[in-house]
């Protein structure tokens, strides 16, 4: 599963959906930064694919700093990305091992879960709950 809409489906609806998803995803951060780098910035931000600034809430960054071991500060890149796959109705996935580890340490995902074939699937309700708790540190990528 690539999480992308199929290029082979030429229906007008599918073309329109791809276009709209592309517009939404333009606000996804283009280059994620390590937590340690963001903590050192006066105004922590990253550029989005559209060139806008995605500002991080320092309070949320501090929650991650205090809750995570120091060795993870340089490896965890923010924002954490959850990927939606239009073919999977009720789940989305993480594909970043450090993000999974961080969310497990923070108590957001069970420590018994692990990536399978490079992905950890979680219910959309869990992903949205995590995003509401850490709004500037989580993004959801539509596919």
Backbone as a printed PyTorch tensor [residue, N CA C, xyz], in Angstrom:
tensor([[[  0.8340,  -1.1730,   0.0000],
         [  0.0000,   0.0000,   0.0000],
         [  0.8790,   1.2360,   0.0000]],

        [[  0.7570,   2.0550,  -0.9840],
         [  1.5680,   3.2570,  -1.0370],
         [  0.9000,   4.4280,  -0.3470]],

        [[ -0.4070,   4.3580,  -0.1200],
         [ -1.1060,   5.4630,   0.4920],
         [ -1.4610,   6.5590,  -0.4840]],

        [[ -1.2110,   6.3390,  -1.7590],
         [ -1.5060,   7.3440,  -2.7780],
         [ -2.7090,   6.9090,  -3.5900]],

        [[ -3.3950,   7.8870,  -4.1310],
         [ -4.5090,   7.5810,  -5.0170],
         [ -3.9520,   7.0090,  -6.3130]],

        [[ -4.5960,   5.9990,  -6.8730],
         [ -4.0530,   5.3630,  -8.0750],
         [ -4.0730,   6.3060,  -9.2730]],

        [[ -2.9510,   6.3570,  -9.9970],
         [ -2.8700,   7.1800, -11.1970],
         [ -3.6660,   6.5790, -12.3440]],

        [[ -3.9110,   5.2790, -12.2880],
         [ -4.5760,   4.6010, -13.3920],
         [ -6.0760,   4.8630, -13.4300]],

        [[ -6.6590,   5.3620, -12.3470],
         [ -8.0850,   5.6390, -12.3210],
         [ -8.3030,   7.0250, -12.9090]],

        [[ -8.8630,   7.0830, -14.1290],
         [ -9.0030,   8.3410, -14.8470],
         [-10.3280,   9.0410, -14.6140]],

        [[-11.1020,   8.5800, -13.6620],
         [-12.3890,   9.2280, -13.4500],
         [-12.1750,  10.6680, -13.0070]],

        [[-13.0930,  11.5100, -13.3790],
         [-13.0220,  12.9160, -13.0050],
         [-12.9910,  13.1080, -11.5030]],

        [[-13.7460,  12.2930, -10.7950],
         [-13.7740,  12.3940,  -9.3390],
         [-12.3990,  12.1030,  -8.7470]],

        [[-11.7380,  11.0670,  -9.2410],
         [-10.4160,  10.7110,  -8.7180],
         [ -9.3970,  11.8020,  -9.0360]],

        [[ -9.4740,  12.4020, -10.2240],
         [ -8.5520,  13.5010, -10.5620],
         [ -8.7790,  14.6830,  -9.6230]],

        [[-10.0390,  14.9880,  -9.3710],
         [-10.3680,  16.0870,  -8.4750],
         [ -9.8650,  15.7850,  -7.0600]],

        [[-10.0740,  14.5460,  -6.5970],
         [ -9.6300,  14.1680,  -5.2520],
         [ -8.1100,  14.2810,  -5.1240]],

        [[ -7.3760,  13.8300,  -6.1380],
         [ -5.9090,  13.9460,  -6.1040],
         [ -5.4900,  15.4090,  -6.0080]],

        [[ -6.1880,  16.2540,  -6.7480],
         [ -5.8840,  17.6810,  -6.7350],
         [ -6.1300,  18.2830,  -5.3540]],

        [[ -7.2520,  17.9480,  -4.7490],
         [ -7.5890,  18.4900,  -3.4280],
         [ -6.6430,  17.9670,  -2.3490]],

        [[ -6.3040,  16.6910,  -2.4090],
         [ -5.3560,  16.1200,  -1.4400],
         [ -4.0050,  16.8130,  -1.5820]],

        [[ -3.5970,  17.0770,  -2.8060],
         [ -2.3400,  17.7880,  -3.0380],
         [ -2.3440,  19.1700,  -2.4080]],

        [[ -3.4760,  19.8680,  -2.5060],
         [ -3.5890,  21.1970,  -1.8920],
         [ -3.4820,  21.1060,  -0.3720]],

        [[ -4.1550,  20.1270,   0.1970],
         [ -4.1180,  19.9460,   1.6510],
         [ -2.6980,  19.6190,   2.1090]],

        [[ -2.0350,  18.7400,   1.3880],
         [ -0.6920,  18.2960,   1.7830],
         [  0.3790,  19.3660,   1.5900]],

        [[  0.0610,  20.4710,   0.9190],
         [  1.0430,  21.5490,   0.7640],
         [  1.4030,  22.1880,   2.1000]],

        [[  0.5550,  21.9980,   3.1060],
         [  0.8450,  22.5660,   4.4260],
         [  1.5940,  21.5880,   5.3300]],

        [[  1.9750,  20.4430,   4.7770],
         [  2.8270,  19.5000,   5.5080],
         [  4.2560,  20.0430,   5.4880]],

        [[  4.9610,  19.8900,   6.5950],
         [  6.3430,  20.3600,   6.6880],
         [  7.1920,  19.6560,   5.6340]],

        [[  8.0080,  20.4340,   4.9270],
         [  8.8460,  19.8880,   3.8550],
         [ 10.0900,  19.2000,   4.4100]],

        [[ 10.6950,  19.7840,   5.4280],
         [ 11.8980,  19.1970,   6.0200],
         [ 11.7380,  19.2060,   7.5370]],

        [[ 11.5800,  18.0290,   8.0900],
         [ 11.3830,  17.9220,   9.5360],
         [ 12.7150,  18.1240,  10.2540]],

        [[ 12.6540,  18.7840,  11.3880],
         [ 13.8610,  19.0830,  12.1650],
         [ 13.8960,  18.2270,  13.4260]],

        [[ 15.1100,  17.9190,  13.9100],
         [ 15.2200,  17.1860,  15.1790],
         [ 14.6920,  18.0350,  16.3400]],

        [[ 14.1340,  17.3630,  17.3250],
         [ 13.6540,  18.0400,  18.5290],
         [ 14.7540,  18.9100,  19.1280]],

        [[ 15.9770,  18.3980,  19.1890],
         [ 17.0910,  19.1530,  19.7850],
         [ 17.3200,  20.4790,  19.0620]],

        [[ 17.1920,  20.4970,  17.7480],
         [ 17.3750,  21.7340,  16.9840],
         [ 16.2360,  22.7080,  17.2650]],

        [[ 15.0060,  22.2090,  17.2680],
         [ 13.8510,  23.0750,  17.5250],
         [ 13.9250,  23.6900,  18.9180]],

        [[ 14.4000,  22.9190,  19.8970],
         [ 14.5200,  23.4300,  21.2630],
         [ 15.5080,  24.5920,  21.3480]],

        [[ 16.4910,  24.6160,  20.4630],
         [ 17.4950,  25.6730,  20.4700],
         [ 17.1100,  26.9120,  19.6900]],

        [[ 15.9930,  26.8770,  18.9890],
         [ 15.5600,  28.0190,  18.1860],
         [ 14.6880,  28.9560,  19.0190]],

        [[ 14.9030,  30.2660,  18.8310],
         [ 14.0940,  31.2500,  19.5500],
         [ 12.6240,  31.1410,  19.1500]],

        [[ 12.3780,  31.0630,  17.8480],
         [ 11.0260,  30.8450,  17.3230],
         [ 11.0690,  29.5740,  16.4850]],

        [[ 10.8250,  28.4200,  17.0990],
         [ 10.9530,  27.1610,  16.3550],
         [  9.9110,  27.0340,  15.2470]],

        [[ 10.4120,  26.7880,  14.0310],
         [  9.5240,  26.6190,  12.8870],
         [ 10.2090,  25.7650,  11.8360]],

        [[  9.3920,  25.2610,  10.9150],
         [  9.8820,  24.5900,   9.7100],
         [  9.0630,  25.1020,   8.5460]],

        [[  9.6290,  25.0540,   7.3670],
         [  8.9130,  25.4700,   6.1580],
         [  8.0100,  24.3350,   5.6840]],

        [[  6.8330,  24.7170,   5.2090],
         [  5.9200,  23.7400,   4.6260],
         [  6.2380,  23.5850,   3.1440]],

        [[  5.6100,  22.6090,   2.5130],
         [  5.8140,  22.3890,   1.0810],
         [  5.3990,  23.6080,   0.2690]],

        [[  4.4560,  24.4010,   0.7910],
         [  4.0090,  25.6030,   0.0810],
         [  4.9020,  26.8060,   0.3730]],

        [[  5.8770,  26.6420,   1.2820],
         [  6.7780,  27.7360,   1.6190],
         [  6.3620,  28.5300,   2.8440]],

        [[  5.2210,  28.2170,   3.4230],
         [  4.7810,  28.8870,   4.6490],
         [  5.5780,  28.3700,   5.8410]],

        [[  5.4720,  29.0810,   6.9530],
         [  6.1340,  28.6470,   8.1780],
         [  5.1560,  27.8550,   9.0380]],

        [[  5.6000,  26.6940,   9.4900],
         [  4.8550,  25.8960,  10.4680],
         [  5.5200,  26.1710,  11.8050]],

        [[  4.8260,  26.9050,  12.6750],
         [  5.3750,  27.2670,  13.9830],
         [  5.1020,  26.1670,  14.9940]],

        [[  6.0940,  25.8810,  15.8100],
         [  5.9610,  24.8950,  16.8740],
         [  5.7070,  25.6180,  18.1890]],

        [[  4.8330,  25.0660,  18.9910],
         [  4.5450,  25.5820,  20.3240],
         [  5.6880,  25.1510,  21.2460]],

        [[  6.3800,  26.1320,  21.8460],
         [  7.5230,  25.8100,  22.7190],
         [  7.1000,  24.9630,  23.9110]],

        [[  5.8960,  25.1840,  24.4010],
         [  5.4000,  24.3910,  25.5250],
         [  5.3050,  22.9210,  25.1710]],

        [[  4.8460,  22.6330,  23.9620],
         [  4.7430,  21.2410,  23.5050],
         [  6.1400,  20.6530,  23.3090]],

        [[  7.0520,  21.4390,  22.7470],
         [  8.4320,  20.9610,  22.5890],
         [  9.0380,  20.6370,  23.9560]],

        [[  8.7390,  21.4680,  24.9470],
         [  9.2560,  21.2250,  26.3020],
         [  8.6790,  19.9490,  26.9020]],

        [[  7.4250,  19.6430,  26.5910],
         [  6.8190,  18.3920,  27.0680],
         [  7.5990,  17.2030,  26.5110]],

        [[  7.9440,  17.2590,  25.2190],
         [  8.7390,  16.1860,  24.6130],
         [ 10.1440,  16.1530,  25.2210]],

        [[ 10.7440,  17.3150,  25.4270],
         [ 12.0890,  17.3680,  26.0130],
         [ 12.1080,  16.7110,  27.3940]],

        [[ 11.1200,  17.0290,  28.2140],
         [ 11.0770,  16.5060,  29.5750],
         [ 10.6640,  15.0370,  29.6270]],

        [[  9.8490,  14.6090,  28.6700],
         [  9.3290,  13.2490,  28.7100],
         [ 10.1740,  12.2050,  28.0120]],

        [[ 11.1120,  12.6490,  27.1840],
         [ 11.9050,  11.7110,  26.3820],
         [ 13.3580,  11.6920,  26.8330]],

        [[ 14.0160,  10.5410,  26.7160],
         [ 15.4430,  10.4870,  27.0480],
         [ 16.2460,  11.3660,  26.0880]],

        [[ 17.3290,  11.9240,  26.5900],
         [ 18.1250,  12.8770,  25.8200],
         [ 18.6240,  12.2990,  24.4960]],

        [[ 18.9540,  11.0080,  24.4690],
         [ 19.4690,  10.4270,  23.2180],
         [ 18.4230,  10.4320,  22.1000]],

        [[ 17.1670,  10.5670,  22.4450],
         [ 16.1130,  10.6220,  21.4300],
         [ 15.9000,  12.0500,  20.9130]],

        [[ 16.3660,  13.0520,  21.6410],
         [ 16.1730,  14.4490,  21.2380],
         [ 16.7800,  14.7420,  19.8670]],

        [[ 17.9090,  14.1450,  19.5620],
         [ 18.5560,  14.3800,  18.2740],
         [ 18.0360,  13.4920,  17.1570]],

        [[ 17.3140,  12.4330,  17.5050],
         [ 16.8180,  11.4960,  16.4850],
         [ 15.3520,  11.7190,  16.1230]],

        [[ 14.5710,  12.2480,  17.0660],
         [ 13.1500,  12.4760,  16.8050],
         [ 12.9810,  13.7240,  15.9520]],

        [[ 12.4220,  13.5220,  14.7710],
         [ 12.1720,  14.6450,  13.8640],
         [ 10.7050,  15.0310,  13.9660]],

        [[ 10.5050,  16.3450,  14.0530],
         [  9.1520,  16.8700,  14.1900],
         [  8.7890,  17.7230,  12.9850]],

        [[  7.5320,  17.7550,  12.6470],
         [  6.4350,  17.0790,  13.3210],
         [  6.4270,  15.5780,  13.0180]],

        [[  5.8180,  14.8350,  13.9320],
         [  5.5700,  13.4120,  13.7050],
         [  4.4720,  13.3210,  12.6550]],

        [[  4.6560,  12.4500,  11.6770],
         [  3.6910,  12.3300,  10.5840],
         [  2.9120,  11.0260,  10.6630]],

        [[  1.5920,  11.1540,  10.6610],
         [  0.6910,  10.0180,  10.4830],
         [  0.2170,  10.0770,   9.0370]],

        [[  0.1620,   8.9280,   8.3700],
         [ -0.2360,   8.8660,   6.9700],
         [ -1.6000,   8.1970,   6.8320]],

        [[ -2.5180,   8.8850,   6.1570],
         [ -3.8220,   8.3100,   5.8440],
         [ -3.7250,   7.6190,   4.4950]],

        [[ -4.3590,   6.4800,   4.3830],
         [ -4.4440,   5.7440,   3.1230],
         [ -5.9290,   5.6350,   2.8020]],

        [[ -6.3420,   6.2070,   1.6820],
         [ -7.7710,   6.2530,   1.3540],
         [ -8.3920,   4.8560,   1.2630]],

        [[ -7.5680,   3.8230,   1.1110],
         [ -8.1010,   2.4590,   1.0090],
         [ -8.3520,   1.8250,   2.3720]],

        [[ -7.8690,   2.4630,   3.4280],
         [ -8.0350,   1.9280,   4.7840],
         [ -8.9090,   2.9200,   5.5530]],

        [[-10.1180,   2.4920,   5.8320],
         [-11.1270,   3.4030,   6.3560],
         [-10.8570,   3.9020,   7.7730]],

        [[-10.3990,   3.0390,   8.6540],
         [-10.3710,   3.3980,  10.0700],
         [ -8.9830,   3.5200,  10.6850]],

        [[ -7.9320,   3.4070,   9.8860],
         [ -6.5710,   3.4280,  10.4330],
         [ -5.6540,   4.3210,   9.6140]],

        [[ -4.5590,   4.6950,  10.2300],
         [ -3.4810,   5.4000,   9.5470],
         [ -2.1700,   4.8170,  10.0810]],

        [[ -1.0530,   5.2310,   9.5160],
         [  0.1960,   4.6080,   9.9490],
         [  1.3080,   5.6200,  10.1910]],

        [[  2.2370,   5.1950,  11.0120],
         [  3.5120,   5.8720,  11.2370],
         [  4.5690,   5.0580,  10.5050]],

        [[  5.5840,   5.7140,   9.9490],
         [  6.6700,   4.9650,   9.3180],
         [  8.0400,   5.4010,   9.8450]],

        [[  8.0420,   6.0350,  11.0060],
         [  9.2560,   6.5620,  11.6130],
         [  9.4700,   5.8710,  12.9610]],

        [[ 10.4950,   5.0520,  13.0260],
         [ 10.7770,   4.2720,  14.2340],
         [ 10.9910,   5.1580,  15.4650]],

        [[ 11.6570,   6.2980,  15.2780],
         [ 11.8870,   7.1990,  16.4100],
         [ 10.5920,   7.8470,  16.8910]],

        [[  9.6870,   8.1370,  15.9750],
         [  8.3810,   8.6860,  16.3590],
         [  7.5890,   7.6530,  17.1500]],

        [[  7.6300,   6.4080,  16.6980],
         [  6.9360,   5.3320,  17.4140],
         [  7.5020,   5.2160,  18.8240]],

        [[  8.8290,   5.1860,  18.9280],
         [  9.4820,   5.0600,  20.2360],
         [  9.0980,   6.2340,  21.1430]],

        [[  9.1070,   7.4490,  20.5950],
         [  8.7580,   8.6320,  21.3860],
         [  7.3200,   8.5570,  21.8850]],

        [[  6.4020,   8.1870,  21.0100],
         [  4.9970,   8.1070,  21.4090],
         [  4.7700,   6.9810,  22.4140]],

        [[  5.5430,   5.9230,  22.3200],
         [  5.4510,   4.8490,  23.3130],
         [  5.9430,   5.3410,  24.6760]],

        [[  7.0690,   6.0210,  24.6960],
         [  7.6180,   6.5430,  25.9490],
         [  6.6520,   7.5450,  26.5790]],

        [[  5.9980,   8.3470,  25.7430],
         [  5.0480,   9.3500,  26.2360],
         [  3.7200,   8.7220,  26.6510]],

        [[  3.5750,   7.4150,  26.4270],
         [  2.3640,   6.7120,  26.8360],
         [  1.1970,   6.8340,  25.8750]],

        [[  1.4710,   7.2490,  24.6540],
         [  0.4070,   7.4440,  23.6640],
         [  0.1150,   6.1840,  22.8540]],

        [[  1.1170,   5.3220,  22.7180],
         [  0.9860,   4.0680,  21.9690],
         [  1.5660,   2.9570,  22.8450]],

        [[  0.9460,   1.8110,  22.8170],
         [  1.4050,   0.6780,  23.6220],
         [  2.8420,   0.2940,  23.2690]],

        [[  3.6270,  -0.0070,  24.2980],
         [  5.0160,  -0.4250,  24.0870],
         [  5.1140,  -1.8130,  23.4670]],

        [[  4.0170,  -2.5410,  23.4400],
         [  4.0370,  -3.8780,  22.8320],
         [  3.8840,  -3.8140,  21.3130]],

        [[  3.5930,  -2.6420,  20.7770],
         [  3.4190,  -2.4860,  19.3330],
         [  4.7600,  -2.2160,  18.6650]],

        [[  4.9100,  -2.6670,  17.4140],
         [  6.1420,  -2.3930,  16.6730],
         [  5.8260,  -2.2590,  15.1910]],

        [[  6.7820,  -1.6830,  14.4620],
         [  6.6050,  -1.5330,  13.0280],
         [  6.6000,  -2.9050,  12.3730]],

        [[  5.7450,  -3.0560,  11.3860],
         [  5.6660,  -4.2740,  10.5880],
         [  5.7770,  -3.8430,   9.1310]],

        [[  6.8170,  -4.3150,   8.4520],
         [  7.0970,  -3.8990,   7.0770],
         [  7.2120,  -2.3730,   6.9880]],

        [[  7.8410,  -1.7780,   8.0080],
         [  8.1130,  -0.3450,   8.0040],
         [  6.9590,   0.5470,   8.4190]],

        [[  5.8580,  -0.0430,   8.8830],
         [  4.6910,   0.7560,   9.2650],
         [  4.1180,   0.2650,  10.5870]],

        [[  3.5980,   1.2090,  11.3490],
         [  2.8220,   0.8810,  12.5380],
         [  1.4380,   1.4820,  12.3270]],

        [[  0.4550,   0.6010,  12.1840],
         [ -0.9210,   1.0400,  11.9550],
         [ -1.5860,   1.3340,  13.2830]],

        [[ -2.2840,   2.4610,  13.3460],
         [ -3.0670,   2.8250,  14.5310],
         [ -4.4280,   3.3330,  14.0660]],

        [[ -5.4000,   3.2430,  14.9450],
         [ -6.7230,   3.7610,  14.6270],
         [ -6.6690,   5.2680,  14.4090]],

        [[ -7.4860,   5.7450,  13.4710],
         [ -7.5170,   7.1860,  13.2120],
         [ -7.8870,   7.9610,  14.4690]],

        [[ -8.7870,   7.3980,  15.2710],
         [ -9.1960,   8.1050,  16.4890],
         [ -8.0090,   8.3010,  17.4300]],

        [[ -7.1050,   7.3320,  17.4830],
         [ -5.9000,   7.4600,  18.3160],
         [ -4.9970,   8.5560,  17.7560]],

        [[ -4.7890,   8.5450,  16.4400],
         [ -3.9370,   9.5610,  15.8090],
         [ -4.5010,  10.9620,  16.0370]],

        [[ -5.8070,  11.1230,  15.8620],
         [ -6.4150,  12.4420,  16.0600],
         [ -6.3440,  12.8670,  17.5220]],

        [[ -6.4750,  11.9270,  18.4360],
         [ -6.3550,  12.2240,  19.8620],
         [ -4.9410,  12.7100,  20.1890]],

        [[ -3.9390,  12.0460,  19.6200],
         [ -2.5430,  12.4530,  19.8230],
         [ -2.3170,  13.8360,  19.2200]],

        [[ -2.8830,  14.0780,  18.0440],
         [ -2.7190,  15.3720,  17.3850],
         [ -3.3530,  16.4930,  18.2200]],

        [[ -4.5050,  16.2260,  18.8260],
         [ -5.1380,  17.2430,  19.6730],
         [ -4.2900,  17.5390,  20.9150]],

        [[ -3.5970,  16.5400,  21.4160],
         [ -2.7710,  16.7120,  22.6160],
         [ -1.4840,  17.4870,  22.3200]],

        [[ -0.9030,  17.2500,  21.1260],
         [  0.3580,  17.8850,  20.7300],
         [  0.1770,  18.5270,  19.3460]],

        [[ -0.6920,  19.5320,  19.2200],
         [ -1.1200,  19.9840,  17.8910],
         [ -0.0230,  20.4430,  16.9370]],

        [[  0.9810,  21.1500,  17.3900],
         [  1.9880,  21.6270,  16.4380],
         [  3.0820,  20.6000,  16.1740]],

        [[  3.0940,  19.5170,  16.9470],
         [  4.1360,  18.4950,  16.8120],
         [  3.6790,  17.2860,  16.0140]],

        [[  2.4260,  17.2910,  15.5620],
         [  1.8630,  16.1620,  14.8140],
         [  1.2070,  16.7030,  13.5560]],

        [[  1.4130,  16.0280,  12.4370],
         [  0.6840,  16.3390,  11.2060],
         [  0.1480,  15.0450,  10.6160]],

        [[ -0.9570,  15.1820,   9.9010],
         [ -1.5660,  14.0300,   9.2410],
         [ -1.4810,  14.2560,   7.7400]],

        [[ -0.8310,  13.3210,   7.0600],
         [ -0.6170,  13.3940,   5.6160],
         [ -1.7120,  12.5920,   4.9350]],

        [[ -2.4100,  13.2270,   4.0220],
         [ -3.4720,  12.5320,   3.2950],
         [ -2.8820,  11.8660,   2.0660]],

        [[ -3.3810,  10.6640,   1.7750],
         [ -2.8690,   9.9350,   0.6170],
         [ -3.9640,   9.4740,  -0.2830]]])
